Amino acid sequence: MQLSWNYNYGQAGRALGVDLLNNPDLVETDQALSFKTALWFWMTPQGNKPSSHDVITEQWTPTPTDIAAGRVPGYGVITNIINGGLECGIGYDGRVASRIGFYQRYCGILGVHTGINLDCYNQRPFYSSFTAGLAAQ
């Protein structure tokens, strides 16, 4: 699991009691810490993004803003949470399609239903205050 952007390293490090801003390589070299950061990212809502866990366990209810942005429950919102600024809201994207294929394969192996709304092709991305500032530049 990778962490992107300093704010994720900062937040994960604070939550886990490790200075990841000054030691970001620990996420790559310390297997236990790598697993912890992956769980932290999966379980932690950030800004206007729900946690991936809440989405996949159907504990997330979209706000009217989410619904207007096309963000409705399903696997597509998880892609939006993780990489929406790069992959969502731009129509068909091969990276998203490939990830959906893997998701469908693993759901089949585990004998669980994939649910609906698997892609984020027509979802506006979530924006943190950091990425919103970048978009305005």
N, CA and C atoms as a LAMMPS dump frame, in Angstrom:
ITEM: TIMESTEP
0
ITEM: NUMBER OF ATOMS
411
ITEM: BOX BOUNDS ff ff ff
-5.0000000000000000e+02 5.0000000000000000e+02
-5.0000000000000000e+02 5.0000000000000000e+02
-5.0000000000000000e+02 5.0000000000000000e+02
ITEM: ATOMS id mol type element x y z
1 1 1 N 0.845 -1.185 0
2 1 2 C 0 0 0
3 1 3 C 0.876 1.228 0
4 2 1 N 0.595 2.127 -0.882
5 2 2 C 1.324 3.384 -0.891
6 2 3 C 0.52 4.454 -0.187
7 3 1 N 1.221 5.427 0.298
8 3 2 C 0.575 6.658 0.74
9 3 3 C 1.025 7.736 -0.232
10 4 1 N 0.12 8.583 -0.607
11 4 2 C 0.455 9.686 -1.501
12 4 3 C 0.266 10.994 -0.748
13 5 1 N 1.086 11.955 -1.063
14 5 2 C 1.006 13.301 -0.533
15 5 3 C 1.424 13.363 0.936
16 6 1 N 2.09 14.435 1.268
17 6 2 C 2.586 14.638 2.632
18 6 3 C 1.477 14.585 3.668
19 7 1 N 0.285 15.113 3.336
20 7 2 C -0.761 15.133 4.357
21 7 3 C -1.159 13.729 4.766
22 8 1 N -1.117 12.751 3.862
23 8 2 C -1.419 11.374 4.262
24 8 3 C -0.315 10.804 5.14
25 9 1 N 0.942 11.079 4.79
26 9 2 C 2.044 10.62 5.636
27 9 3 C 1.953 11.257 7.018
28 10 1 N 1.624 12.537 7.058
29 10 2 C 1.496 13.228 8.344
30 10 3 C 0.376 12.658 9.18
31 11 1 N -0.805 12.5 8.587
32 11 2 C -1.953 11.98 9.345
33 11 3 C -1.724 10.539 9.78
34 12 1 N -1.237 9.703 8.88
35 12 2 C -0.994 8.298 9.237
36 12 3 C 0.069 8.207 10.326
37 13 1 N 1.125 8.982 10.176
38 13 2 C 2.194 8.964 11.177
39 13 3 C 1.701 9.379 12.551
40 14 1 N 0.892 10.445 12.592
41 14 2 C 0.34 10.871 13.892
42 14 3 C -0.534 9.777 14.49
43 15 1 N -1.371 9.171 13.678
44 15 2 C -2.271 8.124 14.18
45 15 3 C -1.502 6.902 14.667
46 16 1 N -0.371 6.619 14.026
47 16 2 C 0.395 5.411 14.361
48 16 3 C 1.583 5.69 15.275
49 17 1 N 1.799 6.967 15.621
50 17 2 C 2.891 7.318 16.522
51 17 3 C 4.273 7.197 15.892
52 18 1 N 4.363 7.477 14.575
53 18 2 C 5.626 7.374 13.848
54 18 3 C 5.791 8.647 13.019
55 19 1 N 6.998 9.181 12.961
56 19 2 C 7.253 10.376 12.16
57 19 3 C 7.474 9.975 10.702
58 20 1 N 6.375 9.845 9.967
59 20 2 C 6.476 9.437 8.566
60 20 3 C 6.83 10.593 7.64
61 21 1 N 6.62 11.823 8.085
62 21 2 C 7.019 12.957 7.244
63 21 3 C 8.529 12.999 7.07
64 22 1 N 9.257 12.711 8.143
65 22 2 C 10.722 12.71 8.069
66 22 3 C 11.303 11.335 7.757
67 23 1 N 10.456 10.313 7.781
68 23 2 C 10.908 8.947 7.503
69 23 3 C 9.916 8.216 6.598
70 24 1 N 9.608 8.755 5.438
71 24 2 C 8.582 8.128 4.594
72 24 3 C 8.968 6.741 4.091
73 25 1 N 10.264 6.456 4.006
74 25 2 C 10.692 5.144 3.514
75 25 3 C 10.283 4.003 4.437
76 26 1 N 9.951 4.329 5.685
77 26 2 C 9.515 3.28 6.606
78 26 3 C 8.266 2.562 6.093
79 27 1 N 7.424 3.268 5.357
80 27 2 C 6.211 2.641 4.818
81 27 3 C 6.587 1.53 3.84
82 28 1 N 7.7 1.7 3.158
83 28 2 C 8.161 0.7 2.195
84 28 3 C 8.999 -0.394 2.854
85 29 1 N 9.795 -0.043 3.839
86 29 2 C 10.778 -0.992 4.368
87 29 3 C 10.324 -1.749 5.608
88 30 1 N 9.37 -1.224 6.352
89 30 2 C 8.878 -1.872 7.567
90 30 3 C 7.54 -2.532 7.241
91 31 1 N 7.55 -3.86 7.094
92 31 2 C 6.339 -4.56 6.649
93 31 3 C 5.163 -4.361 7.604
94 32 1 N 5.419 -4.405 8.893
95 32 2 C 4.324 -4.219 9.854
96 32 3 C 3.744 -2.809 9.721
97 33 1 N 4.611 -1.815 9.583
98 33 2 C 4.148 -0.44 9.436
99 33 3 C 3.409 -0.258 8.109
100 34 1 N 3.882 -0.912 7.068
101 34 2 C 3.2 -0.845 5.78
102 34 3 C 1.768 -1.359 5.906
103 35 1 N 1.6 -2.468 6.588
104 35 2 C 0.269 -3.036 6.806
105 35 3 C -0.579 -2.085 7.655
106 36 1 N 0.016 -1.495 8.683
107 36 2 C -0.713 -0.561 9.539
108 36 3 C -1.174 0.672 8.756
109 37 1 N -0.311 1.2 7.878
110 37 2 C -0.718 2.368 7.109
111 37 3 C -1.835 2.006 6.134
112 38 1 N -1.785 0.797 5.576
113 38 2 C -2.863 0.363 4.677
114 38 3 C -4.186 0.288 5.44
115 39 1 N -4.157 -0.303 6.63
116 39 2 C -5.374 -0.374 7.444
117 39 3 C -5.84 1.013 7.865
118 40 1 N -4.899 1.874 8.229
119 40 2 C -5.264 3.241 8.601
120 40 3 C -5.994 3.912 7.445
121 41 1 N -5.435 3.83 6.226
122 41 2 C -6.06 4.481 5.078
123 41 3 C -7.435 3.888 4.803
124 42 1 N -7.574 2.568 4.895
125 42 2 C -8.843 1.895 4.616
126 42 3 C -9.924 2.293 5.623
127 43 1 N -9.548 2.479 6.87
128 43 2 C -10.516 2.686 7.944
129 43 3 C -10.813 4.149 8.265
130 44 1 N -10.009 5.089 7.778
131 44 2 C -10.09 6.466 8.238
132 44 3 C -10.745 7.399 7.221
133 45 1 N -11.88 8.012 7.586
134 45 2 C -12.436 9.058 6.721
135 45 3 C -11.495 10.266 6.731
136 46 1 N -11.419 10.964 5.612
137 46 2 C -10.55 12.136 5.528
138 46 3 C -11.294 13.256 4.82
139 47 1 N -11.362 14.405 5.456
140 47 2 C -12.046 15.539 4.854
141 47 3 C -13.477 15.172 4.494
142 48 1 N -13.834 15.374 3.234
143 48 2 C -15.193 15.044 2.803
144 48 3 C -15.303 13.621 2.24
145 49 1 N -14.26 12.818 2.42
146 49 2 C -14.274 11.429 1.953
147 49 3 C -14.667 10.488 3.095
148 50 1 N -15.575 9.553 2.826
149 50 2 C -15.84 8.531 3.841
150 50 3 C -14.687 7.534 3.858
151 51 1 N -14.652 6.668 4.839
152 51 2 C -13.648 5.606 4.799
153 51 3 C -14.077 4.553 3.777
154 52 1 N -13.099 3.911 3.176
155 52 2 C -13.397 2.813 2.25
156 52 3 C -14.159 1.713 2.978
157 53 1 N -13.807 1.49 4.229
158 53 2 C -14.481 0.466 5.032
159 53 3 C -15.97 0.771 5.154
160 54 1 N -16.303 2.015 5.471
161 54 2 C -17.716 2.375 5.617
162 54 3 C -18.473 2.209 4.303
163 55 1 N -17.822 2.497 3.186
164 55 2 C -18.482 2.326 1.884
165 55 3 C -18.754 0.855 1.618
166 56 1 N -17.735 0.005 1.762
167 56 2 C -17.88 -1.407 1.38
168 56 3 C -18.788 -2.169 2.342
169 57 1 N -18.9 -1.707 3.59
170 57 2 C -19.788 -2.369 4.559
171 57 3 C -21.167 -1.715 4.613
172 58 1 N -21.422 -0.82 3.671
173 58 2 C -22.709 -0.145 3.525
174 58 3 C -23.092 0.687 4.749
175 59 1 N -22.084 1.251 5.424
176 59 2 C -22.324 2.126 6.569
177 59 3 C -22.317 3.596 6.163
178 60 1 N -21.935 3.894 4.918
179 60 2 C -21.869 5.263 4.418
180 60 3 C -23.168 5.627 3.724
181 61 1 N -23.689 6.79 4.052
182 61 2 C -24.851 7.339 3.373
183 61 3 C -24.396 8.603 2.652
184 62 1 N -24.532 8.649 1.331
185 62 2 C -24.078 9.838 0.607
186 62 3 C -24.913 11.067 0.969
187 63 1 N -24.24 12.202 1.004
188 63 2 C -24.917 13.478 1.238
189 63 3 C -25.573 13.929 -0.067
190 64 1 N -26.429 14.924 -0.01
191 64 2 C -26.97 15.474 -1.27
192 64 3 C -25.859 15.939 -2.223
193 65 1 N -24.771 16.475 -1.68
194 65 2 C -23.636 16.881 -2.517
195 65 3 C -23.018 15.677 -3.205
196 66 1 N -22.87 14.563 -2.459
197 66 2 C -22.328 13.337 -3.048
198 66 3 C -23.226 12.847 -4.181
199 67 1 N -24.523 12.822 -3.931
200 67 2 C -25.467 12.329 -4.945
201 67 3 C -25.401 13.201 -6.194
202 68 1 N -25.342 14.512 -6.008
203 68 2 C -25.245 15.425 -7.151
204 68 3 C -23.95 15.209 -7.933
205 69 1 N -22.914 14.762 -7.237
206 69 2 C -21.618 14.498 -7.867
207 69 3 C -21.542 13.084 -8.446
208 70 1 N -22.644 12.315 -8.355
209 70 2 C -22.655 10.952 -8.871
210 70 3 C -22.001 9.938 -7.953
211 71 1 N -21.665 10.358 -6.738
212 71 2 C -21.013 9.458 -5.777
213 71 3 C -22.083 8.739 -4.975
214 72 1 N -22.379 7.526 -5.401
215 72 2 C -23.394 6.707 -4.75
216 72 3 C -22.732 5.417 -4.285
217 73 1 N -23.326 4.743 -3.288
218 73 2 C -22.687 3.557 -2.741
219 73 3 C -22.286 2.546 -3.809
220 74 1 N -21.123 1.953 -3.594
221 74 2 C -20.599 0.932 -4.487
222 74 3 C -19.084 1.023 -4.583
223 75 1 N -18.513 0.046 -5.227
224 75 2 C -17.059 -0.055 -5.357
225 75 3 C -16.448 1.173 -6.043
226 76 1 N -17.183 1.803 -6.952
227 76 2 C -16.667 2.983 -7.643
228 76 3 C -16.28 4.103 -6.698
229 77 1 N -17.002 4.253 -5.598
230 77 2 C -16.664 5.3 -4.63
231 77 3 C -15.326 4.998 -3.965
232 78 1 N -14.999 3.728 -3.782
233 78 2 C -13.706 3.386 -3.185
234 78 3 C -12.574 3.812 -4.118
235 79 1 N -12.738 3.57 -5.422
236 79 2 C -11.75 4.063 -6.372
237 79 3 C -11.652 5.576 -6.274
238 80 1 N -12.774 6.238 -6.122
239 80 2 C -12.794 7.685 -6.001
240 80 3 C -12.059 8.138 -4.741
241 81 1 N -12.249 7.447 -3.64
242 81 2 C -11.565 7.788 -2.393
243 81 3 C -10.053 7.658 -2.57
244 82 1 N -9.618 6.573 -3.192
245 82 2 C -8.19 6.277 -3.294
246 82 3 C -7.506 7.106 -4.373
247 83 1 N -8.121 7.225 -5.541
248 83 2 C -7.429 7.823 -6.677
249 83 3 C -8.334 8.677 -7.548
250 84 1 N -9.394 9.198 -6.959
251 84 2 C -10.402 9.905 -7.737
252 84 3 C -9.899 11.099 -8.513
253 85 1 N -8.956 11.828 -7.96
254 85 2 C -8.45 13.003 -8.645
255 85 3 C -7.77 12.683 -9.961
256 86 1 N -7.313 11.444 -10.104
257 86 2 C -6.631 11.03 -11.329
258 86 3 C -7.499 10.174 -12.245
259 87 1 N -8.48 9.468 -11.676
260 87 2 C -9.169 8.445 -12.453
261 87 3 C -10.682 8.618 -12.564
262 88 1 N -11.269 9.498 -11.814
263 88 2 C -12.731 9.578 -11.791
264 88 3 C -13.226 10.856 -12.455
265 89 1 N -14.433 10.751 -13.027
266 89 2 C -15.075 11.902 -13.635
267 89 3 C -14.567 12.248 -15.014
268 90 1 N -13.818 11.334 -15.62
269 90 2 C -13.247 11.611 -16.946
270 90 3 C -13.759 10.634 -17.994
271 91 1 N -14.835 9.936 -17.666
272 91 2 C -15.329 8.912 -18.58
273 91 3 C -14.541 7.623 -18.408
274 92 1 N -14.642 6.759 -19.395
275 92 2 C -13.973 5.46 -19.321
276 92 3 C -12.486 5.644 -19.08
277 93 1 N -11.941 4.839 -18.191
278 93 2 C -10.517 4.844 -17.892
279 93 3 C -10.07 3.389 -17.75
280 94 1 N -9.078 2.986 -18.507
281 94 2 C -8.602 1.609 -18.485
282 94 3 C -8.081 1.162 -17.132
283 95 1 N -7.511 2.075 -16.362
284 95 2 C -7.022 1.716 -15.023
285 95 3 C -8.18 1.306 -14.136
286 96 1 N -9.275 2.058 -14.231
287 96 2 C -10.464 1.747 -13.435
288 96 3 C -11.055 0.419 -13.902
289 97 1 N -11.153 0.234 -15.2
290 97 2 C -11.709 -1.01 -15.745
291 97 3 C -10.882 -2.218 -15.311
292 98 1 N -9.569 -2.076 -15.324
293 98 2 C -8.691 -3.168 -14.889
294 98 3 C -8.911 -3.491 -13.416
295 99 1 N -9.014 -2.455 -12.594
296 99 2 C -9.235 -2.658 -11.155
297 99 3 C -10.582 -3.327 -10.901
298 100 1 N -11.595 -2.938 -11.677
299 100 2 C -12.912 -3.576 -11.543
300 100 3 C -12.81 -5.053 -11.877
301 101 1 N -12.049 -5.391 -12.907
302 101 2 C -11.862 -6.794 -13.267
303 101 3 C -11.248 -7.605 -12.139
304 102 1 N -10.234 -7.053 -11.491
305 102 2 C -9.618 -7.747 -10.349
306 102 3 C -10.622 -7.899 -9.212
307 103 1 N -11.368 -6.834 -8.953
308 103 2 C -12.368 -6.867 -7.891
309 103 3 C -13.409 -7.951 -8.174
310 104 1 N -13.889 -8 -9.401
311 104 2 C -14.878 -9.02 -9.767
312 104 3 C -14.29 -10.424 -9.624
313 105 1 N -13.054 -10.594 -10.034
314 105 2 C -12.404 -11.912 -9.921
315 105 3 C -12.329 -12.347 -8.456
316 106 1 N -11.847 -11.46 -7.585
317 106 2 C -11.702 -11.828 -6.172
318 106 3 C -13.05 -12.03 -5.494
319 107 1 N -14.042 -11.235 -5.865
320 107 2 C -15.382 -11.461 -5.32
321 107 3 C -15.887 -12.841 -5.734
322 108 1 N -15.614 -13.224 -6.986
323 108 2 C -16.006 -14.551 -7.452
324 108 3 C -15.312 -15.661 -6.683
325 109 1 N -14.024 -15.505 -6.445
326 109 2 C -13.263 -16.501 -5.687
327 109 3 C -13.822 -16.625 -4.267
328 110 1 N -14.172 -15.494 -3.669
329 110 2 C -14.687 -15.49 -2.296
330 110 3 C -16.175 -15.81 -2.213
331 111 1 N -16.831 -15.854 -3.363
332 111 2 C -18.257 -16.179 -3.381
333 111 3 C -19.137 -15.069 -2.84
334 112 1 N -18.715 -13.81 -3.052
335 112 2 C -19.516 -12.676 -2.595
336 112 3 C -19.946 -11.849 -3.791
337 113 1 N -21.059 -11.156 -3.649
338 113 2 C -21.602 -10.319 -4.715
339 113 3 C -20.785 -9.034 -4.824
340 114 1 N -20.563 -8.568 -6.037
341 114 2 C -19.784 -7.341 -6.239
342 114 3 C -20.552 -6.081 -5.865
343 115 1 N -21.872 -6.183 -5.833
344 115 2 C -22.673 -4.985 -5.626
345 115 3 C -22.823 -4.238 -6.937
346 116 1 N -23.355 -3.03 -6.847
347 116 2 C -23.585 -2.217 -8.043
348 116 3 C -22.67 -1.002 -8.015
349 117 1 N -22.738 -0.191 -9.042
350 117 2 C -21.941 1.041 -9.133
351 117 3 C -20.455 0.754 -8.963
352 118 1 N -19.936 -0.056 -9.872
353 118 2 C -18.549 -0.49 -9.764
354 118 3 C -17.532 0.54 -10.256
355 119 1 N -17.952 1.452 -11.123
356 119 2 C -16.975 2.399 -11.674
357 119 3 C -17.223 3.812 -11.151
358 120 1 N -16.269 4.681 -11.452
359 120 2 C -16.385 6.092 -11.061
360 120 3 C -16.283 6.993 -12.284
361 121 1 N -16.571 6.444 -13.446
362 121 2 C -16.408 7.176 -14.703
363 121 3 C -17.144 8.511 -14.705
364 122 1 N -18.315 8.553 -14.091
365 122 2 C -19.123 9.767 -14.107
366 122 3 C -19.254 10.41 -12.724
367 123 1 N -18.38 10.046 -11.819
368 123 2 C -18.381 10.65 -10.485
369 123 3 C -17.384 11.803 -10.448
370 124 1 N -17.799 12.923 -9.899
371 124 2 C -16.826 13.977 -9.647
372 124 3 C -15.94 13.519 -8.489
373 125 1 N -14.656 13.786 -8.58
374 125 2 C -13.754 13.373 -7.501
375 125 3 C -14.055 14.103 -6.202
376 126 1 N -13.712 13.448 -5.097
377 126 2 C -13.686 14.125 -3.803
378 126 3 C -12.489 15.065 -3.849
379 127 1 N -12.579 16.176 -3.171
380 127 2 C -11.439 17.079 -3.093
381 127 3 C -11.164 17.418 -1.653
382 128 1 N -9.903 17.293 -1.282
383 128 2 C -9.485 17.794 0.022
384 128 3 C -9.178 19.276 -0.175
385 129 1 N -8.964 19.987 0.895
386 129 2 C -8.61 21.397 0.76
387 129 3 C -7.273 21.521 0.034
388 130 1 N -6.402 20.508 0.19
389 130 2 C -5.101 20.527 -0.48
390 130 3 C -5.283 20.411 -1.99
391 131 1 N -6.025 19.408 -2.445
392 131 2 C -6.19 19.214 -3.881
393 131 3 C -7.056 20.289 -4.493
394 132 1 N -8.001 20.821 -3.738
395 132 2 C -8.826 21.921 -4.256
396 132 3 C -7.938 23.137 -4.518
397 133 1 N -6.969 23.375 -3.645
398 133 2 C -6.031 24.468 -3.848
399 133 3 C -5.188 24.261 -5.082
400 134 1 N -4.761 23.014 -5.328
401 134 2 C -3.999 22.721 -6.531
402 134 3 C -4.844 22.922 -7.781
403 135 1 N -6.108 22.51 -7.717
404 135 2 C -6.988 22.638 -8.88
405 135 3 C -7.225 24.113 -9.221
406 136 1 N -7.185 24.973 -8.224
407 136 2 C -7.448 26.386 -8.444
408 136 3 C -6.246 27.109 -9.053
409 137 1 N -5.066 26.475 -9.009
410 137 2 C -3.863 27.123 -9.514
411 137 3 C -3.78 27.053 -11.012
